[in-house]
């Protein structure tokens, strides 16, 4: 889920290169929604066909992204599930 990927970037040194296809997709969605800044290859090749970018470089979390993280953290204090899901995701991607 892209929003949990955003939360996992909270304490990461940026820029961060991601290469897992699902993480590249998360970066693409989060960039399109304005929650982070990233360098990612165009989704179309020269013939106009869709292609999956092999990597993305997250350069910054936008102020909107920081606000979303803050909102998620305040909600997680009310229900500890969110942080546990992020911890599980970090363990599975390590």
ZADO-1210 file (C-alpha; in nm, 4 decimals, padded with zeros to 6 digits):
<atoms>
<atom x="00.0000" y="00.0000" z="00.0000" code="UNK" pos="1"/>
<atom x="00.1616" y="00.3302" z="-00.1062" code="UNK" pos="2"/>
<atom x="00.0683" y="00.5172" z="00.2112" code="UNK" pos="3"/>
<atom x="00.2531" y="00.2664" z="00.4298" code="UNK" pos="4"/>
<atom x="00.5523" y="00.2959" z="00.1973" code="UNK" pos="5"/>
<atom x="00.5415" y="00.6733" z="00.2559" code="UNK" pos="6"/>
<atom x="00.5404" y="00.6152" z="00.6300" code="UNK" pos="7"/>
<atom x="00.8370" y="00.3790" z="00.5991" code="UNK" pos="8"/>
<atom x="01.0361" y="00.6655" z="00.4390" code="UNK" pos="9"/>
<atom x="00.9937" y="00.8825" z="00.7476" code="UNK" pos="10"/>
<atom x="01.3295" y="00.7929" z="00.9045" code="UNK" pos="11"/>
<atom x="01.5223" y="00.7050" z="00.5880" code="UNK" pos="12"/>
<atom x="01.8160" y="00.9058" z="00.4568" code="UNK" pos="13"/>
<atom x="01.7128" y="01.0653" z="00.1266" code="UNK" pos="14"/>
<atom x="01.7748" y="01.0364" z="-00.1604" code="UNK" pos="15"/>
<atom x="01.6786" y="00.6693" z="-00.1587" code="UNK" pos="16"/>
<atom x="01.6912" y="00.4409" z="-00.4601" code="UNK" pos="17"/>
<atom x="01.4177" y="00.1782" z="-00.4830" code="UNK" pos="18"/>
<atom x="01.4279" y="-00.1141" z="-00.7246" code="UNK" pos="19"/>
<atom x="01.1568" y="-00.3556" z="-00.6108" code="UNK" pos="20"/>
<atom x="00.8776" y="-00.3293" z="-00.8709" code="UNK" pos="21"/>
<atom x="00.6068" y="-00.2818" z="-00.6066" code="UNK" pos="22"/>
<atom x="00.8090" y="-00.0045" z="-00.4396" code="UNK" pos="23"/>
<atom x="00.8679" y="00.1674" z="-00.7746" code="UNK" pos="24"/>
<atom x="00.4907" y="00.1583" z="-00.8249" code="UNK" pos="25"/>
<atom x="00.4363" y="00.3057" z="-00.4761" code="UNK" pos="26"/>
<atom x="00.6796" y="00.5865" z="-00.5575" code="UNK" pos="27"/>
<atom x="00.4963" y="00.6529" z="-00.8818" code="UNK" pos="28"/>
<atom x="00.1601" y="00.6803" z="-00.7035" code="UNK" pos="29"/>
<atom x="00.2975" y="00.8951" z="-00.4205" code="UNK" pos="30"/>
<atom x="00.4697" y="01.1272" z="-00.6660" code="UNK" pos="31"/>
<atom x="00.1506" y="01.1601" z="-00.8720" code="UNK" pos="32"/>
<atom x="-00.0473" y="01.2502" z="-00.5597" code="UNK" pos="33"/>
<atom x="00.2096" y="01.5101" z="-00.4555" code="UNK" pos="34"/>
<atom x="00.3222" y="01.3374" z="-00.1365" code="UNK" pos="35"/>
<atom x="00.6829" y="01.2989" z="-00.2419" code="UNK" pos="36"/>
<atom x="00.9340" y="01.4135" z="-00.4968" code="UNK" pos="37"/>
<atom x="01.1128" y="01.1503" z="-00.7010" code="UNK" pos="38"/>
<atom x="01.2979" y="01.0807" z="-01.0197" code="UNK" pos="39"/>
<atom x="01.1366" y="00.7983" z="-01.2120" code="UNK" pos="40"/>
<atom x="01.1614" y="00.6929" z="-01.5744" code="UNK" pos="41"/>
<atom x="00.8639" y="00.7687" z="-01.7995" code="UNK" pos="42"/>
<atom x="00.6000" y="00.4970" z="-01.8076" code="UNK" pos="43"/>
<atom x="00.5950" y="00.4881" z="-02.1878" code="UNK" pos="44"/>
<atom x="00.8738" y="00.3700" z="-02.4145" code="UNK" pos="45"/>
<atom x="00.9524" y="00.5324" z="-02.7490" code="UNK" pos="46"/>
<atom x="00.6849" y="00.3258" z="-02.9248" code="UNK" pos="47"/>
<atom x="00.4183" y="00.4473" z="-02.6796" code="UNK" pos="48"/>
<atom x="00.3857" y="00.1152" z="-02.4974" code="UNK" pos="49"/>
<atom x="00.3645" y="00.1006" z="-02.1192" code="UNK" pos="50"/>
<atom x="00.6749" y="-00.0225" z="-01.9402" code="UNK" pos="51"/>
<atom x="00.7616" y="-00.0679" z="-01.5763" code="UNK" pos="52"/>
<atom x="01.0416" y="00.1599" z="-01.4604" code="UNK" pos="53"/>
<atom x="01.3327" y="-00.0436" z="-01.3227" code="UNK" pos="54"/>
<atom x="01.3998" y="00.2020" z="-01.0406" code="UNK" pos="55"/>
<atom x="01.3028" y="00.5296" z="-00.8805" code="UNK" pos="56"/>
<atom x="01.4947" y="00.7743" z="-00.6666" code="UNK" pos="57"/>
<atom x="01.2984" y="00.9359" z="-00.3847" code="UNK" pos="58"/>
<atom x="01.4466" y="01.2801" z="-00.3317" code="UNK" pos="59"/>
<atom x="01.2101" y="01.4387" z="-00.0765" code="UNK" pos="60"/>
<atom x="00.8861" y="01.4060" z="00.1134" code="UNK" pos="61"/>
<atom x="00.6690" y="01.7076" z="00.0328" code="UNK" pos="62"/>
<atom x="00.5000" y="01.9192" z="00.3022" code="UNK" pos="63"/>
<atom x="00.1763" y="01.7417" z="00.2072" code="UNK" pos="64"/>
<atom x="00.3531" y="01.4082" z="00.2559" code="UNK" pos="65"/>
<atom x="00.4802" y="01.5157" z="00.5985" code="UNK" pos="66"/>
<atom x="00.1267" y="01.6210" z="00.6927" code="UNK" pos="67"/>
<atom x="-00.0049" y="01.2803" z="00.5825" code="UNK" pos="68"/>
<atom x="00.2628" y="01.1039" z="00.7892" code="UNK" pos="69"/>
<atom x="00.1720" y="01.3171" z="01.0918" code="UNK" pos="70"/>
<atom x="-00.1953" y="01.2304" z="01.0432" code="UNK" pos="71"/>
<atom x="-00.1157" y="00.8598" z="01.0198" code="UNK" pos="72"/>
<atom x="00.1015" y="00.8698" z="01.3318" code="UNK" pos="73"/>
<atom x="-00.1661" y="01.0459" z="01.5336" code="UNK" pos="74"/>
<atom x="-00.4192" y="00.7856" z="01.4197" code="UNK" pos="75"/>
<atom x="-00.1777" y="00.5037" z="01.5026" code="UNK" pos="76"/>
<atom x="-00.1578" y="00.6246" z="01.8596" code="UNK" pos="77"/>
<atom x="-00.5296" y="00.5587" z="01.8753" code="UNK" pos="78"/>
<atom x="-00.4998" y="00.2140" z="01.7189" code="UNK" pos="79"/>
<atom x="-00.1555" y="00.0509" z="01.7241" code="UNK" pos="80"/>
<atom x="-00.2236" y="-00.1412" z="01.4019" code="UNK" pos="81"/>
<atom x="-00.0667" y="00.1042" z="01.1567" code="UNK" pos="82"/>
<atom x="00.2778" y="00.1020" z="01.3136" code="UNK" pos="83"/>
<atom x="00.2724" y="-00.2758" z="01.3448" code="UNK" pos="84"/>
<atom x="00.1899" y="-00.3042" z="00.9734" code="UNK" pos="85"/>
<atom x="00.4800" y="-00.0728" z="00.8863" code="UNK" pos="86"/>
<atom x="00.7181" y="-00.2724" z="01.1064" code="UNK" pos="87"/>
<atom x="00.6064" y="-00.5943" z="00.9397" code="UNK" pos="88"/>
<atom x="00.6558" y="-00.4380" z="00.5952" code="UNK" pos="89"/>
<atom x="01.0065" y="-00.3196" z="00.6837" code="UNK" pos="90"/>
<atom x="01.0976" y="-00.6691" z="00.8047" code="UNK" pos="91"/>
<atom x="00.9643" y="-00.8315" z="00.4880" code="UNK" pos="92"/>
<atom x="01.1506" y="-00.5907" z="00.2576" code="UNK" pos="93"/>
<atom x="01.4855" y="-00.6209" z="00.4383" code="UNK" pos="94"/>
</atoms>
